[in-house]
Amino acid sequence: LLTRHGRKMGYALSMRVVKHHASEHDAWVVVDGRVYDVTLFLEAHPGGRNVLLPHLGKDVTDIMQDLKSHKHSKFAYKLLQDYQIATLASDDDENAKDGDANIDGAELRCTDENSAKKDGKQVMTQRELDALVDWKRPLLPQIGRMGDKYDEWVHSFPTTDHTVKMFQNEVLEFLTKCPWYLPLVFWIPIAVLILAQYFSTVQIDVVRFSSVAVAGVVFWLLFEYSLHRWAFHAASSSYWGNIIHFLIHGHHHITPMDDNRVVFPPVPALIFASPIWVGALRLLGYADGYAFLLGFLIGYLNYDMTHYWIHQRVPRSGYVRWHKTRHVYHHYHEPNCNYGISH
């Protein structure tokens, strides 16, 4: 991570990386050697979003400074600072303005610019990290063999083409992908069937049922945060530990814009949920247990849909825009913070 005047500035990225973020749902630009994610700014741009669209994924320094086309005020530059996510790698400086630099990677620096170490460990450059894998081959066997280099690699910087191949077997590869609507299609019918049986056999106390359901939502928030922080971001170095971590969560940090790997597939979700399902019914009983589980399910589906929306869409709600800003920081600045998605 780079710093300037004591402030974290994110990664040093190559122009090759920036060029792939050129859509209205994933909009980056370069100004004066700094990389900005202006996705949330498109609709607020005084000249309208259409002015920016042709220039996404490019260096717009000359355009910003062109007095003939439009003079940008000091306020415009100050406003832009809120959207900075990185700086441009020094190797790209001479080539950035043509928007077509062919750089194989970006050097990842630690928070102390004068040091090549972080927490007492040698920090690898992005080129060294990229060299750990052959992106044209399935990743899982290669990831298993990374050993203690895996944790640094998986939290280095995402690939640029928004997807990776995990398995050689096409059926297994297909099963790693999950369209955004599948959790809704899978879980809502199950919930409806269970609740239909529940309401036909239990005399409902509306206040108690609602209170326990709210408790289920609150429990989900705690569960989500804890799972993300202490399980999904646990360090791994063993062969199978690396593979399991990558399958569960690591792939999302390498390819955060892969729209088929944002929401949690139903089968692993069912595995994670089973102990909670069984535990709730045993501890709370049938009546309160299913009320609790309904709230837990509502919390989970809200999490998955919010997560997808902040990655793949441009939120209009101020609340969701705030979540997107926090989550972008988690992915592109510091992975060890902002663990919560739906709170």
C-alpha positions as CSV (number, residue, x, y, z in Angstrom):
1,L,0.0,0.0,0.0
2,L,1.2,3.5,-0.9
3,T,1.1,6.4,1.5
4,R,1.2,10.1,1.0
5,H,1.5,12.5,4.0
6,G,0.6,9.6,6.3
7,R,-2.6,8.7,4.4
8,K,-3.1,5.3,2.7
9,M,-3.5,5.7,-1.0
10,G,-4.2,2.1,-2.1
11,Y,-2.3,0.0,-4.5
12,A,0.0,1.1,-7.3
13,L,-1.8,-0.1,-10.4
14,S,-0.7,-0.6,-14.0
15,M,-2.6,1.1,-16.9
16,R,-3.4,-2.5,-18.1
17,V,-5.5,-3.0,-15.0
18,V,-7.2,0.4,-15.2
19,K,-8.2,-0.2,-18.8
20,H,-10.5,-3.1,-17.8
21,H,-12.6,-0.9,-15.6
22,A,-14.4,1.0,-18.4
23,S,-18.1,0.4,-17.9
24,E,-20.8,2.5,-16.2
25,H,-21.0,-0.1,-13.5
26,D,-17.2,-0.2,-13.0
27,A,-15.8,3.2,-13.9
28,W,-12.1,4.1,-13.3
29,V,-10.1,7.0,-14.7
30,V,-6.5,8.3,-14.2
31,V,-5.7,11.9,-13.3
32,D,-2.2,13.1,-12.6
33,G,-0.9,9.6,-11.9
34,R,-3.7,8.7,-9.5
35,V,-6.5,6.2,-10.1
36,Y,-10.1,7.1,-9.3
37,D,-13.2,4.9,-9.1
38,V,-15.9,7.4,-10.3
39,T,-18.7,4.8,-10.6
40,L,-20.8,6.6,-8.0
41,F,-19.9,10.0,-9.4
42,L,-21.3,9.4,-13.0
43,E,-24.8,10.5,-12.2
44,A,-23.6,13.5,-10.2
45,H,-21.2,14.8,-12.8
46,P,-22.3,18.4,-13.6
47,G,-21.9,17.8,-17.4
48,G,-23.9,14.5,-17.2
49,R,-22.7,10.9,-17.3
50,N,-22.5,10.8,-21.1
51,V,-19.5,13.2,-21.0
52,L,-17.5,10.7,-18.9
53,L,-18.5,7.4,-20.6
54,P,-16.1,7.6,-23.6
55,H,-13.1,8.2,-21.3
56,L,-13.6,5.5,-18.7
57,G,-10.5,3.3,-18.2
58,K,-8.2,6.0,-19.6
59,D,-6.0,8.8,-18.5
60,V,-8.1,12.0,-18.5
61,T,-5.4,14.4,-17.2
62,D,-5.1,16.3,-20.5
63,I,-8.9,16.6,-20.7
64,M,-9.2,17.9,-17.2
65,Q,-6.5,20.6,-17.9
66,D,-7.8,21.5,-21.4
67,L,-9.1,25.1,-20.9
68,K,-10.7,25.1,-24.4
69,S,-13.1,22.2,-23.7
70,H,-13.9,22.9,-20.1
71,K,-12.1,24.5,-17.2
72,H,-12.3,22.4,-14.0
73,S,-12.2,24.3,-10.7
74,K,-10.2,23.6,-7.7
75,F,-13.3,22.3,-6.1
76,A,-13.6,19.7,-8.9
77,Y,-10.1,18.4,-8.0
78,K,-10.9,18.4,-4.3
79,L,-14.1,16.5,-5.0
80,L,-12.2,14.0,-7.1
81,Q,-10.0,13.1,-4.1
82,D,-12.9,11.3,-2.4
83,Y,-12.9,8.7,-5.2
84,Q,-9.2,7.9,-5.2
85,I,-8.4,4.2,-4.9
86,A,-4.8,3.9,-6.0
87,T,-1.9,5.5,-7.7
88,L,-0.5,4.6,-11.2
89,A,2.6,2.4,-11.1
90,S,5.7,4.4,-11.9
91,D,6.6,2.2,-14.8
92,D,3.4,3.4,-16.5
93,D,3.9,7.2,-16.1
94,E,5.4,7.8,-19.6
95,N,2.8,5.6,-21.3
96,A,-0.4,6.3,-19.3
97,K,-1.6,9.2,-21.4
98,D,-2.2,7.1,-24.5
99,G,-4.3,4.8,-22.4
100,D,-2.6,1.8,-24.0
101,A,0.3,0.9,-21.8
102,N,1.3,-2.8,-22.0
103,I,2.5,-3.4,-18.5
104,D,2.4,-6.9,-17.0
105,G,1.7,-5.8,-13.5
106,A,2.0,-3.2,-10.8
107,E,4.5,-3.0,-8.0
108,L,2.8,-3.5,-4.6
109,R,4.5,-1.3,-2.0
110,C,4.0,-1.5,1.7
111,T,2.7,1.3,3.9
112,D,6.3,2.6,4.6
113,E,7.5,3.9,1.2
114,N,11.1,3.6,2.3
115,S,10.8,-0.1,3.3
116,A,10.4,-3.3,1.4
117,K,9.0,-5.0,4.4
118,K,5.6,-5.2,6.0
119,D,5.2,-6.5,9.6
120,G,8.7,-7.7,9.5
121,K,8.2,-9.8,6.3
122,Q,9.5,-9.2,2.8
123,V,6.8,-7.9,0.5
124,M,6.7,-9.3,-3.0
125,T,6.1,-7.1,-6.0
126,Q,3.0,-7.6,-8.0
127,R,5.0,-9.1,-10.8
128,E,6.5,-11.6,-8.5
129,L,3.0,-12.4,-7.1
130,D,1.6,-12.8,-10.7
131,A,4.5,-15.1,-11.5
132,L,3.2,-17.6,-8.9
133,V,0.4,-18.7,-11.2
134,D,-0.2,-19.5,-14.8
135,W,-3.5,-17.7,-15.5
136,K,-4.2,-19.9,-18.5
137,R,-4.3,-23.1,-16.4
138,P,-6.8,-24.1,-13.7
139,L,-5.8,-22.3,-10.5
140,L,-6.6,-24.7,-7.6
141,P,-3.6,-27.0,-7.9
142,Q,-1.2,-24.0,-8.3
143,I,-2.8,-22.3,-5.3
144,G,-2.3,-25.3,-3.1
145,R,1.4,-25.3,-3.9
146,M,1.9,-21.7,-3.0
147,G,2.3,-22.4,0.7
148,D,2.7,-19.4,2.9
149,K,2.9,-17.1,-0.2
150,Y,-0.8,-17.7,-0.8
151,D,-2.1,-15.2,1.8
152,E,-0.1,-12.3,0.3
153,W,-1.0,-13.4,-3.2
154,V,-4.8,-13.6,-2.7
155,H,-4.8,-10.1,-1.0
156,S,-2.5,-8.5,-3.6
157,F,-4.6,-7.1,-6.4
158,P,-7.3,-8.6,-8.6
159,T,-6.8,-9.9,-12.1
160,T,-8.0,-7.7,-14.9
161,D,-10.3,-9.9,-16.9
162,H,-12.8,-10.3,-14.1
163,T,-12.8,-14.2,-14.1
164,V,-10.5,-17.1,-13.5
165,K,-10.7,-20.8,-14.2
166,M,-10.5,-23.0,-11.1
167,F,-11.1,-26.6,-12.4
168,Q,-10.0,-28.5,-15.5
169,N,-13.3,-30.4,-15.4
170,E,-16.0,-28.2,-17.0
171,V,-18.8,-29.6,-14.8
172,L,-16.9,-28.7,-11.6
173,E,-16.1,-25.3,-13.1
174,F,-19.8,-24.7,-13.8
175,L,-20.7,-25.5,-10.2
176,T,-18.4,-22.8,-8.9
177,K,-20.6,-20.2,-10.6
178,C,-23.9,-18.8,-9.3
179,P,-26.1,-16.2,-10.9
180,W,-27.4,-13.5,-8.6
181,Y,-31.0,-14.7,-8.6
182,L,-30.2,-18.4,-7.7
183,P,-30.2,-17.8,-3.9
184,L,-33.7,-16.3,-4.2
185,V,-35.0,-19.1,-6.4
186,F,-33.5,-21.7,-4.1
187,W,-34.3,-20.4,-0.6
188,I,-37.7,-18.6,-1.0
189,P,-39.7,-21.7,-2.0
190,I,-38.1,-23.6,0.8
191,A,-39.1,-20.9,3.3
192,V,-42.6,-20.7,1.9
193,L,-43.2,-24.5,2.2
194,I,-41.8,-24.6,5.8
195,L,-43.8,-21.5,6.9
196,A,-47.0,-22.9,5.3
197,Q,-46.6,-26.1,7.5
198,Y,-45.6,-23.9,10.4
199,F,-48.6,-21.6,10.3
200,S,-50.9,-24.6,9.9
201,T,-49.7,-26.3,13.1
202,V,-48.7,-23.4,15.4
203,Q,-50.9,-20.8,17.1
204,I,-49.1,-17.5,16.3
205,D,-48.4,-14.9,18.8
206,V,-47.6,-12.0,16.4
207,V,-45.6,-10.0,18.8
208,R,-43.5,-12.9,20.0
209,F,-43.0,-14.2,16.4
210,S,-41.9,-10.8,15.1
211,S,-39.5,-10.2,18.0
212,V,-37.8,-13.6,17.6
213,A,-37.6,-13.0,13.8
214,V,-35.9,-9.7,14.5
215,A,-33.5,-11.4,16.8
216,G,-32.7,-13.8,13.9
217,V,-31.8,-10.8,11.7
218,V,-29.6,-9.3,14.4
219,F,-27.9,-12.7,14.8
220,W,-27.3,-12.8,11.1
221,L,-25.5,-9.5,11.2
222,L,-23.1,-10.8,13.9
223,F,-22.7,-14.1,12.1
224,E,-21.9,-12.4,8.8
225,Y,-19.3,-10.1,10.3
226,S,-17.6,-12.9,12.3
227,L,-17.6,-15.3,9.3
228,H,-16.1,-12.7,7.0
229,R,-13.5,-11.5,9.5
230,W,-12.3,-14.6,11.2
231,A,-13.0,-17.4,8.7
232,F,-13.0,-15.8,5.2
233,H,-9.9,-13.7,6.0
234,A,-8.0,-16.3,8.0
235,A,-4.4,-16.8,6.9
236,S,-3.6,-20.1,5.3
237,S,-0.4,-21.8,4.1
238,S,-1.2,-25.5,3.8
239,Y,-2.1,-27.2,0.5
240,W,-5.7,-27.9,1.2
241,G,-6.2,-24.9,3.4
242,N,-5.2,-22.6,0.5
243,I,-7.6,-24.5,-1.9
244,I,-10.5,-24.4,0.6
245,H,-10.0,-20.7,1.3
246,F,-9.8,-19.8,-2.3
247,L,-13.0,-21.8,-3.1
248,I,-14.9,-20.2,-0.3
249,H,-13.7,-16.6,-0.5
250,G,-10.3,-16.0,-1.9
251,H,-11.5,-16.1,-5.5
252,H,-13.8,-13.1,-4.8
253,H,-10.8,-10.9,-3.9
254,I,-8.9,-12.0,-7.0
255,T,-12.0,-11.4,-9.3
256,P,-14.3,-9.0,-7.4
257,M,-16.2,-8.0,-10.6
258,D,-17.0,-11.6,-11.7
259,D,-20.8,-11.4,-11.7
260,N,-21.2,-15.2,-11.5
261,R,-19.1,-15.4,-8.3
262,V,-20.5,-12.7,-6.0
263,V,-23.4,-14.4,-4.3
264,F,-23.0,-17.5,-2.2
265,P,-24.0,-20.7,-4.1
266,P,-26.9,-22.6,-2.3
267,V,-25.0,-25.9,-1.6
268,P,-22.1,-24.4,0.4
269,A,-24.6,-21.9,2.0
270,L,-26.7,-24.9,3.1
271,I,-23.6,-26.5,4.6
272,F,-22.8,-23.3,6.6
273,A,-26.5,-22.9,7.6
274,S,-27.1,-26.5,8.7
275,P,-25.6,-26.2,12.3
276,I,-27.6,-23.0,12.8
277,W,-30.8,-24.6,11.5
278,V,-30.4,-27.6,13.8
279,G,-29.2,-25.5,16.7
280,A,-32.0,-23.0,16.6
281,L,-34.7,-25.7,16.6
282,R,-33.0,-27.6,19.5
283,L,-32.4,-24.5,21.6
284,L,-35.5,-22.5,20.9
285,G,-38.0,-25.2,20.1
286,Y,-40.2,-25.5,17.0
287,A,-42.3,-22.3,17.4
288,D,-39.5,-19.9,18.2
289,G,-36.9,-21.8,16.2
290,Y,-38.5,-21.2,12.8
291,A,-39.3,-17.6,13.6
292,F,-35.6,-17.1,14.4
293,L,-34.6,-18.9,11.2
294,L,-36.9,-16.8,9.1
295,G,-35.2,-13.7,10.4
296,F,-31.8,-15.3,9.8
297,L,-32.8,-16.1,6.2
298,I,-34.1,-12.6,5.5
299,G,-30.8,-11.2,6.8
300,Y,-28.8,-13.6,4.6
301,L,-30.8,-12.8,1.4
302,N,-30.5,-9.1,2.1
303,Y,-26.7,-9.6,2.5
304,D,-26.4,-11.5,-0.8
305,M,-28.5,-9.1,-2.8
306,T,-26.7,-6.0,-1.3
307,H,-23.4,-7.6,-2.0
308,Y,-24.3,-8.2,-5.6
309,W,-25.7,-4.8,-6.1
310,I,-22.7,-2.9,-4.8
311,H,-20.4,-4.9,-7.0
312,Q,-22.4,-5.0,-10.2
313,R,-24.7,-2.0,-10.2
314,V,-24.7,1.7,-9.6
315,P,-26.7,2.3,-6.4
316,R,-29.1,5.2,-6.3
317,S,-29.9,4.9,-2.6
318,G,-27.6,6.9,-0.4
319,Y,-27.5,4.0,2.1
320,V,-26.4,1.5,-0.6
321,R,-23.9,4.0,-2.0
322,W,-22.3,4.3,1.4
323,H,-22.0,0.5,1.5
324,K,-20.4,0.5,-1.9
325,T,-17.8,3.1,-0.9
326,R,-16.9,1.0,2.2
327,H,-16.7,-2.2,0.3
328,V,-14.6,-0.7,-2.5
329,Y,-12.1,0.3,0.2
330,H,-12.1,-3.3,1.5
331,H,-11.3,-4.7,-1.9
332,Y,-8.9,-2.0,-3.3
333,H,-7.3,-0.4,-0.2
334,E,-7.2,-2.5,2.9
335,P,-8.8,-6.0,3.0
336,N,-8.5,-6.1,6.8
337,C,-11.3,-3.7,7.5
338,N,-15.0,-3.0,6.6
339,Y,-16.0,-6.7,6.9
340,G,-19.7,-6.0,7.2
341,I,-21.8,-5.9,4.0
342,S,-25.4,-5.5,5.1
343,H,-24.7,-3.3,8.2
